[in-house]
Amino acid sequence: MARPSTALWRPYTQMQTAAAPLEAVRTHGSRIVLADGRELVDGIASWWTAVHGYNHPHIRAAVADQLAAMPHVMFGGLSHAPAERLAARLAALLPGDLDHVFFTDSGSVAVEVALKMAVQMWTNRGVAGRTRFLAFRGGYHGDTMGAMSVCDPVDGMHRAFGDAVPAQVFCDLPRSEAEVEALDRTLAANRETLAGVIVEPLVQGAGGMRMHAPEVLATIARLARRHGLPLICDEIFTGFGRTGTLFACEQAGVVPDILCLSKALTGGTMALAATVARTEVFEAFLSDDPAHALMHGPTFMANPLACAAANASLDLFETQPRLEQAGAIALRLAEGLAPLSGLPGVVDVRVLGAIGVVQLAAPPDLADLKARFVAQGVWVRPFGDIVYLTPSLAIPMADLDRLVAAVTRVVRDVVGEGGLQP
């Protein structure tokens, strides 16, 4: 077999050994159409973005209208209605006084901005030395340098960069009394050097789809507040209905000081992200001194096309029963995946909102597993030791059933072949 071209460098891929990727030519609903005519039911909504399904006519029309009027304009010294409207709508939807929206163009950069906000907030207040963050083992916050530094330093995908990124402070999520006490002690011991605390609320996504109860998030928020540290909630994965509420932090009654959004923000149409701050954080940047301004400004910040898509996506959350659909997906995932629980080679089956996870006893042959799923007519991309589903919130139940059946069949087959014992 001829080796695939290396002109195009693909993500998370060993280019010397990887097989050629499948060529997608069209999408519709919850389906990906390949160049050879096959259709795959998408089980991960293009990395959790296409919450309304692909090619939604309302989003497509909004983008087309904006394209005709103004595809892009710089955001330095200028503004435009799509961004103004989107910022106001996000502020109205988010809890508490998360009222100040800074737009970027990717989730990783949204996290970078959040980290910069926290550090510069202390500097603007005249407090020196607050440059580190407390993060949680098992977490993932993006691929850029600052974001990598708050990802899991041992088991995360960025461990090769350990010597190149800032050294941060890590704790286990406080699920037990001992872990709560450990977190409290760590915060106290490092308080004078910490700029903030960062967490993925309810689900640590790309770190392994690890789930925790709302009470855990509430404990983190309480301890951050006790030690006078801003809390950053990374809702890039969990935001916009994925966990069953519009934002995951709502389930814990937590209002973070800074919140990061991306992925589903535009309904999976194009790149856009937002870092949203509470008033106390925002006011730390208000001054007669120009150096107190937030020092960040992406070239494509608040791109009008992306803002138009995001506004259209919010329209759909207002007019379509997306949260109810997430609840229905949760029930179907729980029922359909339950028979895998307890099988030899399966260590856990868990569901939260429109997220279903089967954790295996050992990492499988991922290339083989992906090929088996394609043969079943579905697009599922397991990683590490997990097989997971994060479908569109608007997925037809017949397509969801097909996904669940494929996961059940493939996992049973692989387990039955004896290749997943720890």
PEJODA-V571571 format. One line per field, one symbol per residue. phi: phi as a letter, one per 20 degrees, with the letter a starting at -180 (. if undefined). psi: psi as a letter, one per 30 degrees, with the letter a starting at -180 (. if undefined). burial: 1 if it has 24 or more other C-alpha atoms within 12 Angstrom, else 0. Layout:
phi=???
psi=???
burial=???
//
This chain:
phi=.ffffdfdeeflcfffdfffffeecacaldddeefenfddfeeclllmdefenelfffffffffffgfeafbbfdencbbfgffffffffgfeffmdfdcddeccafgfgfgffffgfffgfffendenecdcecdgnebcpdefffffdegedeffdffdgeddgfddccfgeedfffffffgfffffdgfdeerccbefmbeffepledbfgfffffgfffffgemdfdddedfeefmnfeodgcffffdmddffccdcalfgdmmeafabbdddffffgffdeafegfeffebafgeglggffffffffffgfffddeffffffffgffffffegfefnfgnddacbcblecccdeefbgefffffffffgfencdccfbldcdcccfgfefffffffffffffffffgffffemecff
psi=kkklkgejjlkhkjfefklklkjkfllkbgkkklfgfkkkkjfghihgeifglkhkeeeeeeeeeeefejelkkfjfllleeeeeeeeeeeeellbhifjkjkagleeeeeeeeeeeeefeeeffgjlgiflkklkkflkglfleeeefglkfeflfgffgefflkklkklkkifleeeeeeeeeeeefgeffkfakkljkekjdffghkklleeeeeeeeeeeeeghkkkkjjgeeflhfegflekefefghkjlekkkkbcfegggelkklkkklleeeefffklfjffflkikikegkhkeeeeeeeeeeeeeeeflheeeeeeeeeeeeeeefeffkfkkfkfkkkkjbhkkkjklflkajeeeeeeeeeffgljkillbgkklkilkfgkkeeeeeeeeeeeeeeeeeeeffgggk.
burial=00000000000000000000000000111111100000111111111111111111011101100100000110100001011111101110011111111111111111111111111111010000011111111111111111111111100111000000001111111110000100110110011011111111111111111111111111111111101011111111111111111111111101111111111111111111111111011101100000000101000111111111111111111000011011111111110111011011111111111111111111110100110111011111111111111111111110111111111111110110000100
//
